[in-house]
Amino acid sequence: MAISKYLVTLAILMFLSLGAHAETIKIKPDAPDRYVVKKGDTLWHISARFLKTPWLWPEIWQVNPAIGNPHLIYPGDIIFLSYDAEGKPVLTLHRGSPTVKLSPEARPSRIDEAISVIPLDAIQQFLTNSRVVSKEEYDNAPYIVAFQNDRVMASTTDKAYVRGFSEKTKQSEFSVLRLGKALRNPGKNKEILGYETIEVAGVSFDTPGDPASFLISYVERETLAGDRLFPVINDSFLQSYSPHAPTHKANGKIIAVLDGVSRIGQYHVVVLNIGENKGMELGHVLGIYQSGRQVQDKFTDKAGGETVTLPDEHAGLVLVFRVFDKVSYALVMRAERDIKLYDRVANPE
């Protein structure tokens, strides 16, 4: 599902207008005095050029009242770094005159797409077509009991007959999901925190009844009787999105990596074992930390030496973009070393 310009605009406005917590602003030693915004940039990418802590951008953003929509940033605009009378860093926007040459004969024209907060391409498939559910939620959802003409599998424009559908439901578009693998808490009890789901098709309501009939609008993979219907997620949740550090003490672990990758690096999507139940919110920024390895101290006075655990090592940053009851989806924004399953996540430093 495409993310509307309207919602992206709201996300940008909130990113630049929301006050961050009282933390020290750390300017990078090699921060430029000016930066010209390029196509493909994101607000996170730009702020990371100036700040060691990119999520604190709103703390030093100074709106220029002479510019229309000063919160929106376009390719060709210029970001300036300066300091006020008290020595506090300030970032200001100067509207450029961006152009793009469409062909050798075409005249340059304005690029009207404001840049996004983070790389949306990296998370697009996880915004609306992927979710985590409990076994109870899945079992209680409406299910396909059969297809027209006694078909075993369905294709586009076929009818699917569904039981358990409430006619009071106002929504007409649904995702057809199949239960995927269990997401388990690390540790001895291996508590199941939820189940990944696999989207197999999309359907639209056709005729009421028991069973009700639905038209299959698209097919991602073979669709079978027993697959469950869940309402299509409205991407309006982006209205409440803005990067910020948690106000509480956050502590969790990476328990899975999505999209079939085996090594975790920048712009990979990971699953955290903390969700709404632990105070996670859209836009929370967390540090990734790897447990210090154990070494043998052969130089201690203790007979036989002593085993010492080295300090945890900072490995990167993640940004939470989907929150469920007991887990969250997060995008790796920075990877300073190879990130591994069960690395710890906590408040950023």
C-alpha positions in Angstrom: 0.0 0.0 0.0 1.5 3.4 -1.0 2.1 5.9 1.8 0.4 9.1 1.0 2.2 12.4 0.7 -0.1 13.7 3.3 1.0 11.3 6.0 4.6 11.6 5.1 4.2 15.4 5.5 2.7 14.9 8.9 5.6 12.7 9.9 8.1 15.3 8.8 6.2 18.1 10.7 6.2 16.1 13.9 9.8 15.1 13.5 10.9 18.7 13.3 8.4 20.2 15.8 8.4 17.7 18.6 10.6 18.8 21.5 13.2 16.1 22.5 14.2 15.3 26.0 16.7 17.5 27.8 19.9 15.8 26.5 23.3 17.1 25.5 23.5 18.0 21.8 26.7 16.5 20.4 27.9 18.2 17.2 30.1 15.9 15.0 33.7 17.2 14.8 33.5 17.0 11.0 30.0 18.5 10.7 29.8 20.8 7.7 28.8 24.5 7.9 26.3 23.9 5.1 24.7 20.9 3.4 22.8 20.9 0.1 19.9 18.4 0.3 20.0 15.8 -2.4 17.3 13.5 -3.9 17.2 10.3 -1.8 18.2 12.0 1.4 16.2 11.5 4.6 15.9 13.7 7.6 17.8 11.1 9.6 20.6 11.0 7.1 20.9 14.8 7.1 20.8 15.2 10.8 23.4 12.5 11.2 25.8 14.6 9.1 25.6 17.3 11.8 24.8 15.4 15.1 26.1 12.4 16.9 22.6 12.0 18.2 20.4 12.4 15.1 17.1 12.0 17.0 17.8 15.4 18.8 17.5 17.4 15.6 14.4 19.2 16.8 16.3 20.7 19.7 18.4 22.9 17.5 16.1 23.4 14.5 15.3 27.1 14.0 12.2 27.9 11.8 12.8 30.5 9.2 9.5 32.5 9.1 10.4 33.9 5.6 10.1 30.5 4.1 6.8 28.9 3.1 6.4 25.5 4.8 9.8 25.8 6.6 9.4 22.4 8.2 9.4 20.7 4.8 12.8 20.0 3.2 13.3 19.5 -0.5 16.2 18.5 -2.7 18.2 21.6 -3.4 17.5 23.3 -0.1 20.5 24.3 2.0 20.9 23.5 5.7 23.2 25.8 7.6 25.0 25.1 11.0 25.7 28.2 13.1 25.8 29.1 16.8 23.8 31.6 18.8 25.1 34.2 21.3 25.3 31.6 24.0 27.2 29.1 21.9 24.3 26.8 21.3 24.3 25.1 17.9 21.5 26.1 15.5 20.4 24.6 12.2 18.5 26.8 9.7 17.0 26.2 6.3 17.5 28.3 3.2 15.2 27.5 0.4 17.2 26.5 -2.7 16.1 26.4 -6.3 16.3 22.7 -7.0 16.1 21.5 -10.6 16.1 18.2 -12.3 16.9 17.6 -16.0 14.4 15.2 -17.4 16.0 14.9 -20.8 18.6 16.7 -22.9 15.8 18.9 -24.4 13.7 19.4 -21.3 13.7 22.5 -19.2 14.7 22.1 -15.5 11.7 21.8 -13.1 11.1 21.9 -9.4 11.3 18.6 -7.5 8.2 18.8 -5.3 8.7 15.7 -3.2 9.6 16.6 0.3 12.2 14.2 1.8 11.1 11.5 4.2 12.1 10.9 7.8 13.8 7.5 7.3 14.2 5.3 4.2 10.6 4.2 3.5 11.7 1.7 0.9 13.3 -0.3 3.7 10.2 -0.7 5.8 7.3 -0.4 3.2 6.5 -4.1 3.1 6.4 -4.2 6.9 4.1 -1.2 7.4 0.8 -2.6 6.4 1.2 -6.2 5.1 3.0 -7.7 8.1 1.9 -8.1 11.7 2.3 -10.1 14.8 -0.8 -11.8 16.4 -1.5 -14.1 19.3 -2.7 -17.6 18.6 -6.1 -16.6 20.1 -6.4 -13.6 17.8 -5.6 -15.8 14.8 -8.0 -18.6 15.8 -10.9 -16.2 16.4 -10.5 -14.3 13.1 -12.9 -15.0 10.1 -11.7 -17.9 7.9 -12.0 -19.1 4.4 -14.1 -22.2 4.3 -14.2 -22.8 0.5 -13.8 -21.2 -3.0 -16.2 -21.0 -5.9 -16.4 -24.0 -8.3 -14.8 -26.3 -5.7 -11.4 -24.9 -6.4 -8.6 -26.0 -4.0 -6.7 -22.8 -4.5 -7.9 -19.4 -5.6 -6.7 -16.8 -8.1 -7.6 -13.1 -8.7 -11.3 -12.4 -9.2 -12.3 -15.7 -7.7 -14.8 -15.8 -4.9 -13.9 -17.0 -1.4 -16.5 -18.0 1.1 -15.9 -16.9 4.6 -17.3 -17.9 8.0 -17.1 -15.9 11.2 -17.4 -12.6 9.5 -19.5 -9.9 11.3 -21.8 -7.9 9.0 -21.4 -5.0 11.5 -17.8 -4.6 10.3 -17.6 -1.4 8.3 -14.3 -2.1 6.6 -14.5 -3.8 3.2 -10.9 -4.5 2.4 -9.1 -7.4 4.2 -5.7 -9.1 4.1 -5.7 -12.9 4.0 -3.1 -14.2 6.4 -1.5 -17.5 7.4 0.1 -18.2 10.7 3.9 -18.1 10.6 6.7 -18.9 13.0 6.5 -18.3 16.8 8.5 -15.4 18.2 9.9 -16.6 21.5 11.5 -14.8 24.4 15.1 -15.8 24.9 15.7 -17.7 28.1 14.8 -21.0 29.8 11.0 -20.8 29.4 11.0 -19.7 25.7 7.7 -17.8 26.2 5.8 -17.2 23.0 5.4 -13.5 22.5 3.3 -13.8 19.3 3.3 -15.2 15.8 4.5 -13.7 12.6 1.9 -13.8 9.9 2.3 -14.4 6.1 0.2 -12.4 3.7 -1.2 -14.7 1.0 -3.9 -12.5 -0.6 -6.2 -9.5 -0.4 -10.0 -9.7 -0.6 -12.9 -7.3 -0.7 -16.3 -7.8 0.8 -19.0 -8.9 -1.8 -22.1 -10.4 -0.3 -23.3 -10.9 3.3 -24.3 -14.2 4.8 -23.0 -17.2 6.6 -20.8 -17.9 4.8 -20.2 -14.4 3.4 -18.6 -14.1 -0.1 -15.5 -12.1 -0.9 -13.7 -11.3 -4.1 -10.0 -11.9 -4.3 -8.3 -8.7 -5.4 -4.7 -10.0 -5.5 -2.7 -13.1 -4.7 0.8 -13.2 -3.1 1.0 -16.9 -2.8 -1.3 -20.0 -2.9 -4.5 -19.2 -1.0 -6.1 -22.1 0.9 -9.2 -22.9 2.9 -8.5 -22.2 6.6 -6.5 -18.9 5.9 -7.7 -16.1 8.1 -9.0 -12.5 7.3 -7.7 -9.4 9.1 -8.7 -5.8 8.3 -6.2 -4.0 6.1 -4.1 -1.7 8.3 -4.7 2.0 7.7 -1.3 3.8 7.4 -2.7 6.7 9.5 -0.5 5.5 12.3 2.3 7.5 10.7 0.6 10.6 12.1 2.0 9.8 15.5 5.5 9.0 14.3 8.6 11.0 15.2 12.1 9.8 16.3 12.8 10.2 20.1 14.5 8.4 22.9 12.3 6.6 25.5 11.7 8.5 28.7 11.7 5.3 30.7 14.5 2.7 31.1 14.1 0.4 28.1 15.8 -3.0 28.1 15.2 -5.7 25.5 16.8 -8.0 22.9 16.8 -8.6 19.2 14.9 -11.9 18.8 14.5 -12.2 15.0 15.4 -10.6 11.7 12.8 -10.2 9.0 13.0 -10.6 5.2 15.1 -13.7 5.2 18.5 -12.2 5.8 21.1 -14.1 7.9 23.4 -11.2 8.8 22.0 -8.0 10.4 23.3 -4.6 9.2 22.1 -1.1 8.4 18.5 -0.9 7.1 17.6 -4.4 8.1 14.4 -4.9 10.0 14.6 -6.7 13.3 12.1 -7.9 15.9 12.5 -6.8 19.6 11.1 -8.7 22.5 9.5 -5.5 24.0 6.3 -3.9 22.8 3.4 -1.9 24.2 3.7 -4.0 27.4 7.1 -2.4 28.0 6.2 1.1 27.0 7.5 1.0 23.4 6.2 3.7 21.0 6.5 4.5 17.3 9.7 6.4 16.8 11.6 5.2 19.8 15.3 5.2 19.2 17.3 2.5 21.0 21.0 1.7 21.2 22.2 -1.8 20.3 24.7 -3.3 22.8 26.7 -6.5 22.6 27.7 -8.4 25.8 31.3 -8.1 26.7 33.3 -11.3 26.2 34.8 -13.2 29.1 38.6 -13.3 29.4 41.0 -14.9 31.9 43.0 -12.5 34.1 46.3 -14.4 34.6 47.9 -11.5 36.4 45.6 -11.3 39.4 46.9 -12.2 42.9 44.1 -14.9 43.1 45.4 -18.4 42.7 44.6 -19.9 39.4 43.6 -16.5 37.9 40.1 -15.0 37.6 37.5 -14.8 34.8 36.6 -11.2 34.0 33.7 -10.0 31.9 34.6 -7.0 29.6 32.2 -4.1 29.3 29.3 -4.2 26.8 30.2 -2.8 23.4 27.9 -0.3 21.5 27.0 -1.9 18.1 24.5 0.5 16.6 21.0 2.1 16.7 17.5 1.0 15.9 14.3 3.0 15.3 11.0 1.4 16.2 8.4 1.8 13.4 5.7 -0.9 14.4 4.6 -1.7 17.9 2.6 -4.8 18.9 1.5 -6.1 22.3 4.7 -7.9 23.3 7.1 -7.2 20.4 8.2 -4.4 18.1 9.6 -4.0 14.6 12.6 -1.8 14.4 14.9 -0.6 11.5 18.6 -0.7 12.0 19.7 2.9 11.4 23.4 2.5 12.3 25.6 -0.6 12.4 29.0 -0.1 13.9 29.8 -3.8 13.9 28.1 -7.1 13.0 24.8 -7.2 14.8 23.6 -10.6 16.1 20.5 -12.2 17.4 20.0 -11.6 21.1 22.1 -8.4 21.2 20.6 -6.1 23.8 18.7 -2.9 23.1 18.4 -0.1 25.6 18.3 3.7 25.8 20.7 5.3 23.4 23.9 6.9 24.7 
